[in-house]
Amino acid sequence: MTPPLFYRGNAYKDKKQFDLAISDYNEAIKLSPSFTYAYRGRGEAYQGKGEYRRAVEDVDESIKLYPSYYNAEAYYDRGLAFRALGDQERADEDFARFKQLAAERRNNRLANQLFPPLMIFGLMSPFLALVAGIAFYAFHSGRVEPERRVPAVAYALIMAVCGAVAGFLGWAFGIREACFSSDSSNLCGLWGFFVTGPISLLLAILLVGSALHVLIRPAAKS
């Protein structure tokens, strides 16, 4: 739970009443010693007072408690303090880290927005793959002479193997990409199970069916 004094400290800080803000942040930290944003707020207040070393100490603690892209601005704050102290190299490192984490945060938000429609399509993909596989073979059987047709059992086996391999690779890729950071939710594996895995299966079936259409053509008429 966020200590109420934290919000009052933010209000004082916005009004540039830095001493009052620091006093409230101190109390907030006493009530909740692991509340990372109180350290960051106090660091910003120290920075407003020109006490840059104390600002760095507080932002260091904030980053230590929560080294997440949700706390990306802490790196920007520390970069400003380092720059004010004349340490441009460390400032540039923090600015670069801020940009990296901010980009990760934007990508995560976009992925969360895309997940519901992609999950619906993913859940439909096995059915679509089955329909596509049957349709491809029906078209193949209708256009190619019987002696040149791929046997139905062999066709089904090829489709099953290719679909299973592609589905597994898609599942592994989805889990790796969605669960790559410490900020990933416990449900990040759903990307593999409900999105990338089944969609990869569908793409494999479409690819194999298209290859069958291209590679095995009707015999040329004499």
C-alpha positions as protocol buffer text, in pm:
chain_id: "A"
residue {
  index: 1
  type: MET
  ca { x: 0 y: 0 z: 0 }
}
residue {
  index: 2
  type: THR
  ca { x: 130 y: 344 z: -96 }
}
residue {
  index: 3
  type: PRO
  ca { x: 187 y: 569 z: 209 }
}
residue {
  index: 4
  type: PRO
  ca { x: -42 y: 879 z: 183 }
}
residue {
  index: 5
  type: LEU
  ca { x: 251 y: 1105 z: 273 }
}
residue {
  index: 6
  type: PHE
  ca { x: 415 y: 1003 z: -54 }
}
residue {
  index: 7
  type: TYR
  ca { x: 143 y: 1183 z: -251 }
}
residue {
  index: 8
  type: ARG
  ca { x: 173 y: 1494 z: -36 }
}
residue {
  index: 9
  type: GLY
  ca { x: 549 y: 1482 z: -88 }
}
residue {
  index: 10
  type: ASN
  ca { x: 489 y: 1473 z: -463 }
}
residue {
  index: 11
  type: ALA
  ca { x: 261 y: 1777 z: -434 }
}
residue {
  index: 12
  type: TYR
  ca { x: 524 y: 1969 z: -236 }
}
residue {
  index: 13
  type: LYS
  ca { x: 792 y: 1870 z: -485 }
}
residue {
  index: 14
  type: ASP
  ca { x: 581 y: 1993 z: -778 }
}
residue {
  index: 15
  type: LYS
  ca { x: 546 y: 2327 z: -596 }
}
residue {
  index: 16
  type: LYS
  ca { x: 926 y: 2331 z: -547 }
}
residue {
  index: 17
  type: GLN
  ca { x: 883 y: 2317 z: -170 }
}
residue {
  index: 18
  type: PHE
  ca { x: 1164 y: 2066 z: -154 }
}
residue {
  index: 19
  type: ASP
  ca { x: 1227 y: 2063 z: 221 }
}
residue {
  index: 20
  type: LEU
  ca { x: 862 y: 1983 z: 294 }
}
residue {
  index: 21
  type: ALA
  ca { x: 868 y: 1720 z: 21 }
}
residue {
  index: 22
  type: ILE
  ca { x: 1179 y: 1555 z: 169 }
}
residue {
  index: 23
  type: SER
  ca { x: 1019 y: 1552 z: 513 }
}
residue {
  index: 24
  type: ASP
  ca { x: 713 y: 1368 z: 377 }
}
residue {
  index: 25
  type: TYR
  ca { x: 926 y: 1125 z: 178 }
}
residue {
  index: 26
  type: ASN
  ca { x: 1126 y: 1051 z: 493 }
}
residue {
  index: 27
  type: GLU
  ca { x: 809 y: 959 z: 676 }
}
residue {
  index: 28
  type: ALA
  ca { x: 684 y: 754 z: 382 }
}
residue {
  index: 29
  type: ILE
  ca { x: 1010 y: 558 z: 379 }
}
residue {
  index: 30
  type: LYS
  ca { x: 985 y: 496 z: 754 }
}
residue {
  index: 31
  type: LEU
  ca { x: 637 y: 351 z: 703 }
}
residue {
  index: 32
  type: SER
  ca { x: 738 y: 149 z: 395 }
}
residue {
  index: 33
  type: PRO
  ca { x: 1117 y: 105 z: 369 }
}
residue {
  index: 34
  type: SER
  ca { x: 1094 y: -88 z: 40 }
}
residue {
  index: 35
  type: PHE
  ca { x: 873 y: 165 z: -141 }
}
residue {
  index: 36
  type: THR
  ca { x: 1099 y: 246 z: -433 }
}
residue {
  index: 37
  type: TYR
  ca { x: 914 y: 553 z: -558 }
}
residue {
  index: 38
  type: ALA
  ca { x: 957 y: 736 z: -228 }
}
residue {
  index: 39
  type: TYR
  ca { x: 1335 y: 709 z: -270 }
}
residue {
  index: 40
  type: ARG
  ca { x: 1310 y: 832 z: -626 }
}
residue {
  index: 41
  type: GLY
  ca { x: 1085 y: 1121 z: -524 }
}
residue {
  index: 42
  type: ARG
  ca { x: 1323 y: 1220 z: -246 }
}
residue {
  index: 43
  type: GLY
  ca { x: 1611 y: 1200 z: -490 }
}
residue {
  index: 44
  type: GLU
  ca { x: 1430 y: 1435 z: -725 }
}
residue {
  index: 45
  type: ALA
  ca { x: 1369 y: 1673 z: -434 }
}
residue {
  index: 46
  type: TYR
  ca { x: 1739 y: 1667 z: -341 }
}
residue {
  index: 47
  type: GLN
  ca { x: 1817 y: 1733 z: -705 }
}
residue {
  index: 48
  type: GLY
  ca { x: 1584 y: 2033 z: -697 }
}
residue {
  index: 49
  type: LYS
  ca { x: 1785 y: 2164 z: -402 }
}
residue {
  index: 50
  type: GLY
  ca { x: 2111 y: 2110 z: -585 }
}
residue {
  index: 51
  type: GLU
  ca { x: 2222 y: 1827 z: -353 }
}
residue {
  index: 52
  type: TYR
  ca { x: 2319 y: 1598 z: -637 }
}
residue {
  index: 53
  type: ARG
  ca { x: 2521 y: 1339 z: -444 }
}
residue {
  index: 54
  type: ARG
  ca { x: 2232 y: 1276 z: -208 }
}
residue {
  index: 55
  type: ALA
  ca { x: 2007 y: 1258 z: -512 }
}
residue {
  index: 56
  type: VAL
  ca { x: 2230 y: 987 z: -662 }
}
residue {
  index: 57
  type: GLU
  ca { x: 2224 y: 790 z: -336 }
}
residue {
  index: 58
  type: ASP
  ca { x: 1844 y: 791 z: -325 }
}
residue {
  index: 59
  type: VAL
  ca { x: 1801 y: 702 z: -690 }
}
residue {
  index: 60
  type: ASP
  ca { x: 2058 y: 423 z: -649 }
}
residue {
  index: 61
  type: GLU
  ca { x: 1837 y: 278 z: -376 }
}
residue {
  index: 62
  type: SER
  ca { x: 1527 y: 314 z: -593 }
}
residue {
  index: 63
  type: ILE
  ca { x: 1693 y: 125 z: -878 }
}
residue {
  index: 64
  type: LYS
  ca { x: 1824 y: -140 z: -639 }
}
residue {
  index: 65
  type: LEU
  ca { x: 1473 y: -200 z: -506 }
}
residue {
  index: 66
  type: TYR
  ca { x: 1303 y: -201 z: -847 }
}
residue {
  index: 67
  type: PRO
  ca { x: 1534 y: -242 z: -1150 }
}
residue {
  index: 68
  type: SER
  ca { x: 1238 y: -255 z: -1385 }
}
residue {
  index: 69
  type: TYR
  ca { x: 1127 y: -78 z: -1699 }
}
residue {
  index: 70
  type: TYR
  ca { x: 838 y: 53 z: -1490 }
}
residue {
  index: 71
  type: ASN
  ca { x: 1105 y: 247 z: -1298 }
}
residue {
  index: 72
  type: ALA
  ca { x: 1290 y: 361 z: -1611 }
}
residue {
  index: 73
  type: GLU
  ca { x: 1269 y: 727 z: -1513 }
}
residue {
  index: 74
  type: ALA
  ca { x: 1499 y: 656 z: -1219 }
}
residue {
  index: 75
  type: TYR
  ca { x: 1786 y: 611 z: -1463 }
}
residue {
  index: 76
  type: TYR
  ca { x: 1699 y: 943 z: -1628 }
}
residue {
  index: 77
  type: ASP
  ca { x: 1694 y: 1117 z: -1289 }
}
residue {
  index: 78
  type: ARG
  ca { x: 2030 y: 970 z: -1196 }
}
residue {
  index: 79
  type: GLY
  ca { x: 2170 y: 1070 z: -1533 }
}
residue {
  index: 80
  type: LEU
  ca { x: 2070 y: 1429 z: -1467 }
}
residue {
  index: 81
  type: ALA
  ca { x: 2240 y: 1419 z: -1128 }
}
residue {
  index: 82
  type: PHE
  ca { x: 2559 y: 1269 z: -1273 }
}
residue {
  index: 83
  type: ARG
  ca { x: 2562 y: 1537 z: -1542 }
}
residue {
  index: 84
  type: ALA
  ca { x: 2524 y: 1809 z: -1279 }
}
residue {
  index: 85
  type: LEU
  ca { x: 2819 y: 1654 z: -1093 }
}
residue {
  index: 86
  type: GLY
  ca { x: 3030 y: 1668 z: -1410 }
}
residue {
  index: 87
  type: ASP
  ca { x: 3031 y: 1290 z: -1470 }
}
residue {
  index: 88
  type: GLN
  ca { x: 2906 y: 1293 z: -1829 }
}
residue {
  index: 89
  type: GLU
  ca { x: 3015 y: 936 z: -1903 }
}
residue {
  index: 90
  type: ARG
  ca { x: 2797 y: 787 z: -1630 }
}
residue {
  index: 91
  type: ALA
  ca { x: 2519 y: 1028 z: -1723 }
}
residue {
  index: 92
  type: ASP
  ca { x: 2524 y: 903 z: -2083 }
}
residue {
  index: 93
  type: GLU
  ca { x: 2513 y: 542 z: -1962 }
}
residue {
  index: 94
  type: ASP
  ca { x: 2204 y: 615 z: -1754 }
}
residue {
  index: 95
  type: PHE
  ca { x: 2034 y: 806 z: -2035 }
}
residue {
  index: 96
  type: ALA
  ca { x: 2097 y: 513 z: -2269 }
}
residue {
  index: 97
  type: ARG
  ca { x: 1958 y: 270 z: -2011 }
}
residue {
  index: 98
  type: PHE
  ca { x: 1652 y: 490 z: -1968 }
}
residue {
  index: 99
  type: LYS
  ca { x: 1584 y: 484 z: -2344 }
}
residue {
  index: 100
  type: GLN
  ca { x: 1625 y: 106 z: -2355 }
}
residue {
  index: 101
  type: LEU
  ca { x: 1386 y: 42 z: -2066 }
}
residue {
  index: 102
  type: ALA
  ca { x: 1133 y: 296 z: -2194 }
}
residue {
  index: 103
  type: ALA
  ca { x: 1131 y: 117 z: -2531 }
}
residue {
  index: 104
  type: GLU
  ca { x: 1080 y: -219 z: -2358 }
}
residue {
  index: 105
  type: ARG
  ca { x: 789 y: -71 z: -2165 }
}
residue {
  index: 106
  type: ARG
  ca { x: 626 y: 59 z: -2484 }
}
residue {
  index: 107
  type: ASN
  ca { x: 669 y: -279 z: -2653 }
}
residue {
  index: 108
  type: ASN
  ca { x: 518 y: -456 z: -2352 }
}
residue {
  index: 109
  type: ARG
  ca { x: 214 y: -229 z: -2358 }
}
residue {
  index: 110
  type: LEU
  ca { x: 169 y: -288 z: -2732 }
}
residue {
  index: 111
  type: ALA
  ca { x: 196 y: -664 z: -2681 }
}
residue {
  index: 112
  type: ASN
  ca { x: -70 y: -650 z: -2409 }
}
residue {
  index: 113
  type: GLN
  ca { x: -302 y: -461 z: -2643 }
}
residue {
  index: 114
  type: LEU
  ca { x: -248 y: -710 z: -2927 }
}
residue {
  index: 115
  type: PHE
  ca { x: -280 y: -1023 z: -2715 }
}
residue {
  index: 116
  type: PRO
  ca { x: -664 y: -1055 z: -2703 }
}
residue {
  index: 117
  type: PRO
  ca { x: -727 y: -1048 z: -3082 }
}
residue {
  index: 118
  type: LEU
  ca { x: -420 y: -1261 z: -3151 }
}
residue {
  index: 119
  type: MET
  ca { x: -533 y: -1514 z: -2891 }
}
residue {
  index: 120
  type: ILE
  ca { x: -873 y: -1542 z: -3060 }
}
residue {
  index: 121
  type: PHE
  ca { x: -703 y: -1600 z: -3395 }
}
residue {
  index: 122
  type: GLY
  ca { x: -465 y: -1847 z: -3231 }
}
residue {
  index: 123
  type: LEU
  ca { x: -754 y: -2047 z: -3086 }
}
residue {
  index: 124
  type: MET
  ca { x: -911 y: -2062 z: -3433 }
}
residue {
  index: 125
  type: SER
  ca { x: -584 y: -2160 z: -3602 }
}
residue {
  index: 126
  type: PRO
  ca { x: -597 y: -2541 z: -3543 }
}
residue {
  index: 127
  type: PHE
  ca { x: -947 y: -2556 z: -3695 }
}
residue {
  index: 128
  type: LEU
  ca { x: -838 y: -2337 z: -3985 }
}
residue {
  index: 129
  type: ALA
  ca { x: -531 y: -2558 z: -4033 }
}
residue {
  index: 130
  type: LEU
  ca { x: -751 y: -2869 z: -4051 }
}
residue {
  index: 131
  type: VAL
  ca { x: -985 y: -2708 z: -4304 }
}
residue {
  index: 132
  type: ALA
  ca { x: -691 y: -2579 z: -4510 }
}
residue {
  index: 133
  type: GLY
  ca { x: -522 y: -2921 z: -4510 }
}
residue {
  index: 134
  type: ILE
  ca { x: -837 y: -3095 z: -4632 }
}
residue {
  index: 135
  type: ALA
  ca { x: -899 y: -2825 z: -4895 }
}
residue {
  index: 136
  type: PHE
  ca { x: -543 y: -2844 z: -5028 }
}
residue {
  index: 137
  type: TYR
  ca { x: -562 y: -3221 z: -5066 }
}
residue {
  index: 138
  type: ALA
  ca { x: -905 y: -3206 z: -5230 }
}
residue {
  index: 139
  type: PHE
  ca { x: -773 y: -2954 z: -5482 }
}
residue {
  index: 140
  type: HIS
  ca { x: -459 y: -3163 z: -5535 }
}
residue {
  index: 141
  type: SER
  ca { x: -665 y: -3478 z: -5597 }
}
residue {
  index: 142
  type: GLY
  ca { x: -893 y: -3299 z: -5841 }
}
residue {
  index: 143
  type: ARG
  ca { x: -617 y: -3160 z: -6062 }
}
residue {
  index: 144
  type: VAL
  ca { x: -351 y: -3433 z: -6062 }
}
residue {
  index: 145
  type: GLU
  ca { x: -377 y: -3774 z: -6229 }
}
residue {
  index: 146
  type: PRO
  ca { x: -434 y: -4065 z: -5983 }
}
residue {
  index: 147
  type: GLU
  ca { x: -94 y: -4221 z: -6051 }
}
residue {
  index: 148
  type: ARG
  ca { x: 81 y: -3892 z: -5965 }
}
residue {
  index: 149
  type: ARG
  ca { x: -115 y: -3805 z: -5652 }
}
residue {
  index: 150
  type: VAL
  ca { x: 44 y: -3805 z: -5309 }
}
residue {
  index: 151
  type: PRO
  ca { x: -120 y: -4084 z: -5106 }
}
residue {
  index: 152
  type: ALA
  ca { x: -364 y: -3950 z: -4849 }
}
residue {
  index: 153
  type: VAL
  ca { x: -186 y: -4124 z: -4560 }
}
residue {
  index: 154
  type: ALA
  ca { x: 152 y: -3983 z: -4663 }
}
residue {
  index: 155
  type: TYR
  ca { x: -1 y: -3638 z: -4706 }
}
residue {
  index: 156
  type: ALA
  ca { x: -164 y: -3652 z: -4364 }
}
residue {
  index: 157
  type: LEU
  ca { x: 162 y: -3769 z: -4206 }
}
residue {
  index: 158
  type: ILE
  ca { x: 362 y: -3488 z: -4369 }
}
residue {
  index: 159
  type: MET
  ca { x: 106 y: -3232 z: -4255 }
}
residue {
  index: 160
  type: ALA
  ca { x: 102 y: -3370 z: -3900 }
}
residue {
  index: 161
  type: VAL
  ca { x: 482 y: -3374 z: -3866 }
}
residue {
  index: 162
  type: CYS
  ca { x: 535 y: -3029 z: -4017 }
}
residue {
  index: 163
  type: GLY
  ca { x: 249 y: -2881 z: -3815 }
}
residue {
  index: 164
  type: ALA
  ca { x: 376 y: -3034 z: -3490 }
}
residue {
  index: 165
  type: VAL
  ca { x: 733 y: -2914 z: -3545 }
}
residue {
  index: 166
  type: ALA
  ca { x: 621 y: -2563 z: -3640 }
}
residue {
  index: 167
  type: GLY
  ca { x: 377 y: -2549 z: -3349 }
}
residue {
  index: 168
  type: PHE
  ca { x: 648 y: -2652 z: -3103 }
}
residue {
  index: 169
  type: LEU
  ca { x: 896 y: -2397 z: -3241 }
}
residue {
  index: 170
  type: GLY
  ca { x: 629 y: -2127 z: -3232 }
}
residue {
  index: 171
  type: TRP
  ca { x: 540 y: -2221 z: -2874 }
}
residue {
  index: 172
  type: ALA
  ca { x: 906 y: -2203 z: -2767 }
}
residue {
  index: 173
  type: PHE
  ca { x: 957 y: -1871 z: -2948 }
}
residue {
  index: 174
  type: GLY
  ca { x: 647 y: -1717 z: -2791 }
}
residue {
  index: 175
  type: ILE
  ca { x: 747 y: -1817 z: -2439 }
}
residue {
  index: 176
  type: ARG
  ca { x: 1105 y: -1698 z: -2487 }
}
residue {
  index: 177
  type: GLU
  ca { x: 1001 y: -1358 z: -2620 }
}
residue {
  index: 178
  type: ALA
  ca { x: 713 y: -1299 z: -2378 }
}
residue {
  index: 179
  type: CYS
  ca { x: 891 y: -1421 z: -2064 }
}
residue {
  index: 180
  type: PHE
  ca { x: 1233 y: -1264 z: -2128 }
}
residue {
  index: 181
  type: SER
  ca { x: 1240 y: -1016 z: -1842 }
}
residue {
  index: 182
  type: SER
  ca { x: 1182 y: -1005 z: -1470 }
}
residue {
  index: 183
  type: ASP
  ca { x: 876 y: -786 z: -1536 }
}
residue {
  index: 184
  type: SER
  ca { x: 697 y: -1060 z: -1728 }
}
residue {
  index: 185
  type: SER
  ca { x: 374 y: -1177 z: -1570 }
}
residue {
  index: 186
  type: ASN
  ca { x: 313 y: -1533 z: -1457 }
}
residue {
  index: 187
  type: LEU
  ca { x: 83 y: -1571 z: -1759 }
}
residue {
  index: 188
  type: CYS
  ca { x: 346 y: -1480 z: -2019 }
}
residue {
  index: 189
  type: GLY
  ca { x: 354 y: -1844 z: -2133 }
}
residue {
  index: 190
  type: LEU
  ca { x: 5 y: -1797 z: -2277 }
}
residue {
  index: 191
  type: TRP
  ca { x: 170 y: -1628 z: -2576 }
}
residue {
  index: 192
  type: GLY
  ca { x: 327 y: -1959 z: -2671 }
}
residue {
  index: 193
  type: PHE
  ca { x: 23 y: -2176 z: -2601 }
}
residue {
  index: 194
  type: PHE
  ca { x: -249 y: -1956 z: -2749 }
}
residue {
  index: 195
  type: VAL
  ca { x: -77 y: -1730 z: -3004 }
}
residue {
  index: 196
  type: THR
  ca { x: 258 y: -1818 z: -3159 }
}
residue {
  index: 197
  type: GLY
  ca { x: 226 y: -2196 z: -3126 }
}
residue {
  index: 198
  type: PRO
  ca { x: -110 y: -2247 z: -3301 }
}
residue {
  index: 199
  type: ILE
  ca { x: -47 y: -1970 z: -3556 }
}
residue {
  index: 200
  type: SER
  ca { x: 286 y: -2133 z: -3648 }
}
residue {
  index: 201
  type: LEU
  ca { x: 102 y: -2463 z: -3696 }
}
residue {
  index: 202
  type: LEU
  ca { x: -144 y: -2294 z: -3934 }
}
residue {
  index: 203
  type: LEU
  ca { x: 137 y: -2129 z: -4130 }
}
residue {
  index: 204
  type: ALA
  ca { x: 315 y: -2462 z: -4167 }
}
residue {
  index: 205
  type: ILE
  ca { x: 1 y: -2627 z: -4305 }
}
residue {
  index: 206
  type: LEU
  ca { x: -47 y: -2341 z: -4553 }
}
residue {
  index: 207
  type: LEU
  ca { x: 318 y: -2365 z: -4659 }
}
residue {
  index: 208
  type: VAL
  ca { x: 309 y: -2743 z: -4709 }
}
residue {
  index: 209
  type: GLY
  ca { x: -19 y: -2720 z: -4901 }
}
residue {
  index: 210
  type: SER
  ca { x: 120 y: -2444 z: -5124 }
}
residue {
  index: 211
  type: ALA
  ca { x: 437 y: -2646 z: -5186 }
}
residue {
  index: 212
  type: LEU
  ca { x: 224 y: -2946 z: -5288 }
}
residue {
  index: 213
  type: HIS
  ca { x: 35 y: -2727 z: -5534 }
}
residue {
  index: 214
  type: VAL
  ca { x: 356 y: -2586 z: -5684 }
}
residue {
  index: 215
  type: LEU
  ca { x: 570 y: -2903 z: -5696 }
}
residue {
  index: 216
  type: ILE
  ca { x: 316 y: -3159 z: -5818 }
}
residue {
  index: 217
  type: ARG
  ca { x: 138 y: -3036 z: -6128 }
}
residue {
  index: 218
  type: PRO
  ca { x: -83 y: -3218 z: -6377 }
}
residue {
  index: 219
  type: ALA
  ca { x: 104 y: -3402 z: -6650 }
}
residue {
  index: 220
  type: ALA
  ca { x: 159 y: -3196 z: -6961 }
}
residue {
  index: 221
  type: LYS
  ca { x: -86 y: -3286 z: -7236 }
}
residue {
  index: 222
  type: SER
  ca { x: 74 y: -3415 z: -7554 }
}
